[in-house]
Amino acid sequence: MRRERNVARFVLALLWALVAGSAATAQECAVPEDRAAVEAAMARIDGIGALAWPGWTAAPPVLLRSGDADCLLGHPAPPAEFVVVGPGAARLDGHVLPVPAATAFEVGGVWSVAVPARAELQAFVDEHLGLGVVVLDAALYTRTLLHEAFHAFQMTTMGGPAGVPEFGRAASLADVASHAGFDAAQTAQGEALFEALMAPTAGEAVAAVERFLRSRDDWRSAAPEGAAALELQLEWLEGTARYVDVLLALIPAPEPLGRSGEAWSQLLAQVREPSSVASGARDRYAALGAAQAFVLDRLHPGWRARAIPGGASLESLLRAVVDGVAGVPRLLRSMELRTVVLDELRWRVAVADRPEHWAQGLQDVDLFGSIDGVWFVFPEDVEAPFWMLGAAVPLDIAFVDAAGRVLAIRTMPTCDAAPCPTYQPDRPYRSALETLAGRLVARGPSGRLTAP
C-alpha cells in the first residue's frame, strides 16, 4: 500500500512538473506585452477588418519572433517542428526567417504575419535607417501588424505572389529612385494628390487628379523604362496596405490607435512631401498609393473590389473617374457630365436637359461619387417648383437665371409621402443646381454660375 501511495505521489509530481513546465514554456514563447499587442491587433481585424476592405473578416496567424525562439499564434495547424505550448500558441526554438523583419510569410500553407517583438523590430529599424529615425511606439507597432496582416490577406485572396497583378516589365526600384527627376516628379504628384484629398468639391478633386495624372505622364516620358509597371505594382501592393493601416487607426474600435488623427496627419505630410519619408522609396510609393486610395473612396464608391481581387491598378481607376466611365451614380449615367464654376470652385455635375432627366434628378441617389450633383437646364425661363418625394438624402438647391446669377438657395429635407413641401424662387429661373444639403447653404454663394 505504501509503495502504491509513493507511486501515486510520483505520478502526480511528474504531471505537475509537466503542467508547470508547459505553462513556463508558454510564458516564454513571447514577452506578454508583445503577445498582448499582437492579440489586440488581430482582434481589431476580426472586429472591423471588413469596414476597411470587403471580405477581410478574419485575422491571419502571427509568427512572433522573440529572443531565440518563434512563437506561432492563432495558426489552425502548426507545422510539426513547432511545439504546442498553450491555447493557440506553438513554439519553435530558433527562427523560421533569417532576419527580424516584418513581412507576410506562408507558414504551414497559411499566409501569416511574420514580425519581431517590438524592441527587436526597433533595433532592426535603427540598424538599417539610423538611431531614432523611426520611433516604433505602441500605435505604430500595431499599425505595422495591421499592414502586414493585410499583405497576408492580399496573398491569400490572390493565391500567393504568382497572383499579384503585373503591369508590364518593371524597372528596378533602385534605378527609378536614382533618376535625376525622381524627387521633383514625386513632389509634383504628391502635391496634386494632396489637393485632391483636400478639395471642397468633387469637381476640384477631379481637376487635381487630372494634374496628378499629367504629372505622372510627364515623369514617365523621361523615367527609366519599366517605371510605370513598378509604380503601379508597388502602389497596388503597398499603397492599399498603407491605406488599410491608416483607416483602421482612425476607427475608434475599441479605441483609436495613438493620438487622434495622427496616422492621417502623418500620411498627408508624406504625400505633400514624399522626400520626407525616411524609410525609403518603397514607402514613398506606399504613401502615394494610399493617397490614391483615399481619393478613390470619395470619387469611386466600390473601387476596392476592382483592385482586390479584381487586380486593377489604383491609377487606372483614377483615370476611369477622370474619363467619366467610373464613379458616376448608375441612375445618372445617361446624362452628360459637365464642369460648372460657382464661387470660383469647380463643380462636376450631371446635366439634366431633357424631360426624362428632369424627372429623375437625384431621386434614389445617395452616393454621389465623382459628381457634386445635378444641373437642371431648361430651354426657357420656368417657374416650376421642386419637391423631395423619393429623394434618398436632403439636398440644397440653387436657382439661377439666364445670366448665371444665383437667385435663391433652399435646403430641401427628404419627404416620404405626399403631399410634400415645394421649393422655388420668387421669380422665374433658367437652371438649378442640386447638391448635398449644407454644401450651398453653408457657403452662401451669391455670385454667378458659369459653364466654361
C-alpha positions in Angstrom: 0.0 0.0 0.0 2.8 2.4 0.9 4.5 1.6 -2.3 1.3 2.3 -4.3 1.0 5.7 -2.5 4.6 6.5 -3.3 4.0 5.7 -7.0 0.8 7.8 -7.0 2.8 10.7 -5.5 5.5 10.3 -8.1 2.9 10.3 -10.9 1.2 13.4 -9.6 4.5 15.2 -9.1 5.5 14.3 -12.7 2.2 15.5 -14.1 2.6 18.8 -12.1 6.1 19.3 -13.4 4.9 18.7 -17.0 2.0 21.2 -16.5 4.2 23.7 -14.8 6.9 23.3 -17.5 4.3 23.7 -20.2 3.0 26.9 -18.5 6.5 28.3 -18.2 7.2 27.5 -21.8 4.0 29.2 -22.9 5.0 32.3 -20.9 8.5 32.2 -22.5 7.0 31.8 -26.0 6.9 35.7 -26.2 7.0 38.7 -23.9 3.5 39.2 -22.6 3.3 42.8 -23.7 4.2 41.7 -27.3 1.7 38.9 -27.3 -1.0 41.3 -26.0 -0.2 43.8 -28.8 -0.5 41.0 -31.4 -3.7 39.7 -30.0 -5.2 43.2 -29.8 -4.3 44.0 -33.4 -5.7 40.7 -34.7 -8.9 41.3 -32.6 -9.2 44.6 -34.4 -9.2 42.8 -37.8 -11.7 40.3 -36.6 -14.0 43.1 -35.4 -13.7 45.8 -38.0 -11.5 44.5 -40.8 -14.4 44.3 -43.2 -15.0 48.0 -42.8 -11.6 48.6 -44.2 -11.8 46.0 -47.0 -14.7 43.9 -48.2 -14.1 40.2 -47.3 -11.3 40.9 -44.7 -13.1 39.2 -41.8 -10.5 37.0 -40.2 -7.1 37.8 -38.8 -4.2 35.7 -40.0 -1.8 33.7 -37.8 1.2 35.6 -36.5 4.8 34.3 -36.3 6.2 36.4 -33.5 10.0 36.4 -33.3 11.0 36.8 -29.6 14.5 36.3 -28.3 15.9 32.9 -29.5 12.5 31.5 -30.4 9.5 31.9 -32.7 6.0 32.0 -31.3 3.2 30.9 -33.7 -0.1 32.4 -32.6 -3.5 31.6 -34.0 -2.4 29.0 -36.5 -5.1 26.4 -37.3 -2.5 23.6 -37.7 1.1 24.4 -36.6 3.8 22.6 -38.6 5.4 19.6 -36.9 8.5 21.4 -35.9 6.5 23.7 -33.6 5.6 22.5 -30.1 2.2 23.5 -28.8 2.6 25.3 -25.6 -0.8 26.6 -24.9 -4.2 27.5 -26.5 -3.5 29.0 -29.9 0.3 29.1 -29.3 3.2 27.0 -30.5 6.9 27.5 -30.0 9.9 26.8 -32.2 13.5 27.1 -30.9 15.3 29.1 -33.5 13.8 31.2 -36.3 11.9 30.5 -39.5 13.2 33.7 -41.1 16.8 34.7 -41.0 16.3 38.4 -40.2 14.0 40.2 -37.8 11.9 41.9 -40.4 8.1 42.5 -40.6 6.5 40.7 -43.6 3.8 38.4 -44.8 5.0 34.8 -44.9 3.5 31.4 -45.6 3.7 29.1 -42.6 2.3 25.6 -42.9 0.3 26.6 -46.0 -1.3 29.6 -44.4 -0.3 33.2 -45.2 0.7 34.7 -41.9 2.3 37.8 -40.4 5.9 37.4 -39.5 7.0 40.1 -37.1 9.7 40.6 -34.4 8.9 41.7 -30.9 8.6 45.4 -30.7 12.0 46.0 -29.1 13.7 43.7 -31.7 12.0 45.4 -34.6 13.0 48.8 -33.3 16.6 47.6 -33.1 16.4 46.2 -36.7 15.0 49.6 -37.9 17.6 51.5 -36.1 20.3 49.4 -37.6 19.1 50.0 -41.2 17.7 53.5 -41.0 19.7 55.1 -38.2 19.1 55.5 -34.5 15.8 57.3 -33.8 14.8 57.9 -37.5 11.7 55.9 -36.9 10.3 55.6 -33.4 8.2 52.4 -33.1 5.7 53.4 -30.4 2.8 51.2 -29.4 0.5 52.7 -32.0 3.0 52.4 -34.9 3.8 48.8 -33.9 0.1 47.9 -34.1 -0.2 49.6 -37.4 2.8 47.6 -38.6 1.0 44.4 -37.6 -2.2 45.5 -39.4 -0.2 46.5 -42.5 1.5 43.1 -42.8 -1.8 41.3 -41.9 -3.3 43.0 -45.0 -0.4 41.7 -47.1 -1.3 38.2 -45.8 -4.9 38.9 -46.9 -3.7 40.0 -50.3 -1.6 36.8 -50.8 -4.5 34.6 -49.6 -7.0 36.4 -51.8 -4.8 36.4 -54.9 -3.4 32.9 -54.4 0.2 33.9 -53.5 2.8 36.0 -55.2 2.0 34.5 -58.6 -1.4 36.0 -58.4 -0.2 39.6 -57.7 -1.0 41.6 -60.8 1.9 42.7 -63.0 1.5 45.8 -65.2 4.3 45.1 -67.6 8.0 44.6 -67.3 9.1 46.5 -64.2 12.2 48.5 -63.7 14.2 48.1 -60.5 13.3 50.4 -57.6 16.9 51.5 -57.3 17.1 52.6 -61.0 13.8 54.6 -60.7 14.7 56.2 -57.4 18.1 57.2 -58.5 16.8 59.0 -61.6 17.6 62.7 -61.6 13.9 63.8 -61.9 12.6 61.4 -59.3 12.3 63.8 -56.3 10.8 66.6 -58.3 8.3 64.3 -60.0 7.1 62.8 -56.8 6.8 66.2 -55.2 4.5 67.4 -58.0 2.5 64.2 -57.9 2.1 64.3 -54.1 1.0 68.0 -54.2 -1.7 67.2 -56.7 -2.9 64.2 -54.7 -2.9 66.4 -51.5 -5.1 68.9 -53.3 -7.5 66.1 -54.4 -7.8 64.9 -50.8 -8.5 68.4 -49.5 -10.7 69.6 -52.4 -14.1 71.1 -51.3 -15.9 69.7 -54.3 -15.8 66.7 -56.5 -15.1 69.0 -59.4 -12.0 70.4 -57.7 -10.9 66.8 -56.7 -11.2 65.6 -60.3 -9.2 68.6 -61.6 -6.5 67.8 -59.0 -6.5 64.1 -60.1 -6.0 65.3 -63.7 -3.0 67.3 -62.6 -1.6 64.2 -60.9 -2.0 62.1 -64.0 -0.5 64.7 -66.2 2.5 64.9 -63.9 2.8 61.1 -63.9 2.7 61.0 -67.7 5.4 63.8 -67.9 7.6 61.9 -65.5 7.3 58.6 -67.3 8.3 60.2 -70.6 11.8 60.7 -69.1 11.9 57.9 -66.5 13.7 54.6 -66.9 11.8 52.0 -69.0 9.5 50.0 -66.8 9.0 52.8 -64.2 5.2 52.7 -64.8 5.0 48.9 -64.2 7.0 49.3 -61.0 4.9 52.2 -59.7 1.6 50.6 -60.4 2.5 47.3 -58.7 4.0 49.0 -55.6 1.0 51.2 -55.2 -1.3 48.3 -55.6 0.6 46.2 -53.1 2.0 48.7 -50.6 -0.5 51.6 -51.1 -3.5 49.5 -50.3 -1.8 48.1 -47.2 -0.9 51.7 -46.0 -4.5 52.8 -46.8 -5.8 50.0 -44.6 -3.5 50.6 -41.6 -4.3 54.3 -41.6 -8.0 53.6 -42.0 -8.1 51.1 -39.1 -6.1 53.6 -37.0 -8.9 56.1 -37.5 -11.7 53.9 -36.4 -12.1 54.1 -32.6 -13.0 50.4 -32.1 -12.5 49.6 -29.3 -10.2 52.6 -29.1 -8.1 54.7 -31.6 -4.5 53.9 -32.3 -2.4 56.7 -30.9 -3.3 60.4 -30.8 -6.5 61.4 -32.7 -5.8 61.6 -36.4 -2.0 61.1 -36.0 -1.9 58.4 -38.7 -3.9 60.6 -41.1 -1.8 63.7 -40.4 1.4 61.7 -41.0 0.1 60.4 -44.3 -0.9 63.9 -45.5 2.6 65.3 -44.6 4.3 62.4 -46.5 2.0 62.8 -49.6 2.7 66.5 -49.7 6.5 66.0 -49.4 7.4 62.4 -50.4 11.1 63.0 -49.8 10.3 63.4 -46.1 9.7 59.6 -45.9 12.8 58.4 -44.1 12.3 54.7 -44.8 13.0 54.8 -48.5 11.4 54.9 -51.9 9.2 51.8 -51.4 7.4 53.6 -48.6 7.1 56.7 -50.6 5.1 54.7 -53.1 3.1 53.3 -50.2 2.1 56.9 -49.2 1.2 57.9 -52.8 -0.8 54.7 -53.3 -2.7 55.3 -50.0 -3.5 58.8 -51.1 -4.9 57.5 -54.4 -7.0 55.0 -52.4 -8.5 57.7 -50.2 -9.3 59.8 -53.3 -11.0 56.8 -54.8 -13.0 56.4 -51.6 -14.6 59.8 -52.4 -14.8 59.6 -56.2 -15.3 55.9 -57.0 -17.5 54.1 -54.5 -17.0 50.3 -54.9 -13.4 50.7 -56.2 -11.9 48.3 -53.7 -13.3 45.1 -55.2 -11.9 46.2 -58.6 -8.4 46.4 -57.1 -8.6 43.3 -54.9 -9.5 40.8 -56.1 -10.1 42.5 -59.4 -6.4 43.3 -60.0 -6.9 46.9 -61.3 -4.2 49.4 -60.5 -5.2 52.4 -58.4 -4.1 54.7 -61.2 -6.3 53.1 -63.8 -9.3 53.5 -61.5 -8.5 57.2 -61.2 -8.2 57.5 -65.0 -11.6 55.9 -65.3 -13.0 58.5 -63.0 -11.5 61.4 -65.0 -12.8 59.9 -68.2 -16.3 59.7 -66.7 -16.6 55.9 -67.1 -16.5 55.3 -63.3 -17.7 56.9 -60.2 -20.9 58.3 -61.6 -24.1 57.1 -59.9 -25.9 54.4 -62.0 -29.1 56.3 -62.4 -27.3 59.3 -63.8 -25.1 57.7 -66.4 -27.2 58.7 -69.3 -26.6 62.3 -68.5 -23.8 64.4 -69.9 -21.0 65.3 -67.4 -20.0 69.0 -67.3 -17.9 71.2 -65.0 -19.5 74.4 -63.9 -17.9 77.1 -61.8 -19.7 78.6 -58.8 -18.0 80.9 -56.3 -14.7 80.2 -58.1 -15.0 76.5 -57.4 -15.4 73.8 -60.0 -18.5 71.6 -59.5 -18.7 68.4 -61.6 -22.4 67.9 -62.5 -24.6 65.6 -64.4 -26.7 67.7 -66.8 -30.4 67.2 -66.8 -31.6 68.9 -70.0 -34.4 66.6 -71.1 -37.8 65.8 -69.6 -36.8 62.3 -68.5 -33.7 63.7 -66.8 -35.7 66.4 -65.1 -38.0 63.7 -63.7 -35.0 61.6 -62.5 -32.8 64.3 -60.9 -31.2 63.0 -57.7 -34.2 60.7 -56.9 -32.9 57.5 -55.2 -29.3 58.6 -55.3 -27.5 58.5 -52.0 -23.8 58.2 -53.1 -22.6 60.9 -55.4 -19.2 59.5 -56.2 -17.3 61.7 -58.7 -20.1 64.3 -59.2 -21.2 67.1 -57.0 -24.8 67.0 -58.1 -27.3 67.6 -61.0 -27.6 70.7 -63.0 -31.1 71.2 -64.3 -31.0 73.2 -67.6 -34.2 74.5 -69.2 -34.7 75.9 -72.7 -36.5 79.0 -71.3 -37.3 80.6 -68.0 -39.6 78.4 -65.8 -41.4 78.7 -62.5 -41.8 75.0 -61.8 -41.3 74.1 -58.2 -39.1 71.2 -56.9 -40.1 68.7 -54.3 -38.4 65.8 -52.5 -40.7 62.8 -52.8 -38.4 59.8 -53.4 -35.2 61.6 -52.6 -32.7 59.5 -50.6 -30.8 62.3 -48.8 -31.5 66.0 -48.0 -30.4 68.4 -50.7 -29.5 72.0 -51.3 -30.7 73.7 -54.5 -29.5 77.0 -56.1 -31.9 78.6 -58.6 -30.0 80.5 -61.4 -31.2 83.0 -64.0 -30.3 83.0 -67.7 -27.3 85.3 -67.0 -25.9 82.8 -64.4 -26.9 84.9 -61.3 -27.9 82.9 -58.3 -31.5 84.0 -57.4 -32.1 81.9 -54.3 -30.8 78.9 -52.3 -33.1 76.4 -50.5 -32.4 73.4 -48.3 -34.8 70.6 -49.0 -35.3 67.8 -46.4 -36.4 64.4 -47.6 -40.1 63.6 -47.9 -41.5 60.1 -47.5 -45.1 60.6 -48.5 -47.2 63.1 -50.5 -48.1 65.9 -50.1 -44.5 67.2 -49.8 -43.4 70.8 -49.5 -42.3 72.6 -52.7 -39.4 74.8 -53.3 -38.9 77.6 -55.9 -37.6 81.2 -56.0 -39.8 84.2 -56.1 -39.2 84.8 -59.9 -38.6 82.7 -63.0 -35.3 80.8 -63.3 -33.4 79.2 -66.2 -31.4 76.5 -64.4 -31.0 74.9 -60.9 -28.1 73.1 -59.2 -28.9 70.3 -56.7 -26.3 69.0 -54.4 -26.0 67.6 -50.9 -27.6 69.6 -48.1 -25.3 72.0 -46.4 -22.9 72.5 -49.3 -24.6 75.5 -50.8 -26.3 77.0 -47.7 -23.1 76.8 -45.7 -21.1 78.6 -48.4 -23.9 81.0 -49.2 -23.0 81.6 -52.9 -24.2 84.9 -54.2 -22.3 85.2 -57.4 -22.6 83.6 -60.8 -22.7 80.1 -62.1 -20.8 79.6 -65.4 -20.3 76.7 -67.6 -16.9 77.1 -69.3 
